[in-house]
């Protein structure tokens, strides 16, 4: 696997997090009522597109506007199983209000940048894993690769070993990131029996 591709995949969540806005184009949807039928909700790589950006807007076929993530949070939660609190963030609500105000006043909305979008990272590891449980990728190894940014870990991309092996490597990286070991910080305690 090329170093450039490895770097790009390891950085993908950060790219989305730093984006001003993420445009989600649901090409197979012709009616907003059929939102749940979009394949986008079941693809592995799209989880970070949904969760990382400060602001996300959805369009269906012919670029017809469906809505902003904040306004659609209940519907998205119902489709994905991701709780509303991880989909709606203060920046989304402010953006939605500004969109409504801007359209009335005929003004453009200023840029919103909110690094506090990291509310997603406050979800437990098990909860974040559950969000990915029903998603699929073309290659089995890509499912764990698509989750790297969601867990703030990096790892080399190794193909050919299968999805299970890649998933085990992801789990190892997550465990390493959770253990705060520093060189020289371990104290050795002498174990002794109490004299009775």
C-alpha positions in Angstrom: 0.0 0.0 0.0 1.4 3.4 -1.0 2.5 5.8 1.7 0.3 8.5 0.2 -2.9 6.4 0.3 -2.1 5.3 3.9 -1.6 8.9 5.0 -4.8 10.0 3.2 -6.9 7.3 4.8 -5.4 7.9 8.3 -6.1 11.6 7.9 -9.6 11.4 6.3 -11.6 12.0 9.5 -9.5 15.1 10.2 -10.1 16.4 6.6 -13.9 16.1 7.2 -13.6 17.6 10.7 -11.8 20.7 9.3 -14.2 21.1 6.4 -16.5 24.1 6.5 -19.4 22.0 5.2 -19.9 18.5 3.9 -22.3 18.1 1.0 -24.0 14.6 1.0 -25.4 13.7 -2.4 -27.9 10.8 -2.3 -28.0 10.1 -6.0 -30.6 7.2 -5.8 -33.1 9.2 -3.8 -35.8 11.0 -5.8 -38.2 11.6 -2.9 -37.2 12.8 0.6 -39.6 10.3 2.0 -37.4 7.5 0.8 -34.4 8.8 2.7 -33.9 5.6 4.6 -33.5 3.7 1.3 -30.2 5.4 0.4 -27.2 3.1 0.3 -25.1 5.9 1.8 -26.4 5.0 5.3 -24.9 1.5 5.1 -21.5 2.3 3.6 -18.5 2.1 5.9 -16.6 5.1 4.6 -19.6 7.5 5.0 -19.8 7.2 8.8 -17.0 9.8 9.1 -18.7 12.0 6.5 -21.8 12.0 8.7 -20.1 12.6 12.0 -16.9 14.6 11.6 -17.9 17.8 9.8 -19.1 20.9 11.7 -22.0 21.2 9.2 -23.5 18.7 6.7 -26.3 19.2 4.2 -28.1 16.5 2.2 -29.2 16.6 -1.4 -31.1 14.0 -3.5 -31.1 13.4 -7.2 -30.7 16.5 -9.4 -29.2 18.3 -6.4 -32.6 18.9 -4.8 -32.0 20.1 -1.2 -33.3 17.7 1.5 -32.0 19.5 4.6 -29.2 20.1 7.1 -28.0 17.4 9.5 -29.4 19.4 12.5 -32.8 19.6 11.0 -32.8 16.0 10.0 -31.3 14.6 13.2 -34.3 12.7 14.3 -34.7 11.0 10.9 -31.0 10.3 10.7 -31.0 8.8 14.2 -33.9 6.5 13.3 -32.1 5.3 10.2 -28.6 4.9 11.7 -29.1 4.2 15.4 -26.8 7.1 16.2 -28.2 9.1 19.1 -29.4 12.6 18.3 -26.8 14.2 20.7 -24.0 13.0 18.4 -25.7 14.3 15.3 -26.8 17.7 16.5 -24.2 20.0 17.8 -24.5 23.7 18.8 -22.8 24.7 15.5 -25.4 22.8 13.5 -28.2 24.6 15.4 -26.6 28.0 14.9 -26.0 27.2 11.2 -29.6 26.2 10.8 -30.9 29.4 12.4 -28.4 31.4 10.3 -29.6 29.7 7.2 -33.2 30.5 7.9 -32.3 34.1 8.9 -30.0 34.5 5.8 -32.7 33.3 3.4 -35.2 35.8 4.9 -32.8 38.7 4.9 -31.1 37.7 1.6 -27.7 37.5 3.2 -24.9 34.9 3.1 -24.2 33.0 6.3 -20.7 33.5 7.8 -18.3 30.6 8.1 -18.8 28.5 11.2 -15.9 26.6 12.6 -16.4 24.6 15.7 -13.8 22.2 16.9 -16.2 21.1 19.7 -17.7 18.8 17.0 -15.6 16.3 18.9 -18.7 15.5 21.0 -18.6 12.3 19.0 -15.4 11.3 20.7 -17.2 11.4 24.1 -19.2 8.3 23.1 -17.9 5.1 24.5 -15.8 2.8 22.2 -18.6 0.3 22.3 -21.2 2.9 21.2 -19.0 4.1 18.3 -18.4 0.5 17.2 -22.1 -0.1 17.2 -22.6 2.8 14.8 -20.4 0.9 12.3 -21.9 -2.6 12.9 -24.4 -2.6 10.0 -22.2 -0.8 7.5 -20.3 -2.5 4.7 -17.3 -1.8 2.5 -16.2 -3.4 -0.8 -13.1 -4.9 0.7 -13.3 -6.5 4.2 -10.1 -4.8 5.3 -11.6 -1.4 4.6 -14.2 -1.6 7.3 -11.7 -1.2 10.1 -9.7 1.3 8.0 -12.8 3.5 7.7 -13.0 3.7 11.5 -9.5 4.9 12.2 -10.4 8.6 12.6 -13.5 7.9 14.7 -11.2 6.4 17.3 -8.3 8.8 16.8 -5.8 6.1 15.8 -3.4 5.6 13.0 -2.1 2.3 11.6 -0.6 1.1 8.4 -3.0 -0.3 5.8 -2.3 -4.0 5.1 -4.4 -5.8 2.5 -4.5 -9.5 2.0 -4.9 -10.5 5.6 -8.6 -10.2 5.7 -11.1 -8.0 7.6 -10.9 -10.0 10.8 -7.1 -9.5 11.1 -7.4 -5.8 10.2 -10.2 -5.4 12.8 -7.9 -7.0 15.5 -5.2 -4.6 14.5 -7.7 -1.7 14.9 -8.7 -3.0 18.4 -5.0 -3.1 19.4 -4.5 0.5 18.3 -7.6 1.6 20.2 -6.4 -0.2 23.3 -3.0 1.4 23.0 -4.5 4.8 22.7 -6.6 4.2 25.8 -3.7 3.2 28.0 -1.7 6.1 29.2 1.6 4.5 29.8 4.6 6.8 29.9 8.1 5.6 29.9 9.4 5.5 33.5 6.0 6.1 35.0 5.5 2.6 36.2 6.2 2.0 39.8 7.1 -1.5 40.9 5.3 -2.4 44.1 6.8 -5.1 46.2 4.3 -7.8 46.9 4.6 -9.3 50.3 2.7 -11.5 52.6 1.6 -10.0 55.8 3.0 -11.7 58.9 0.3 -13.2 60.9 
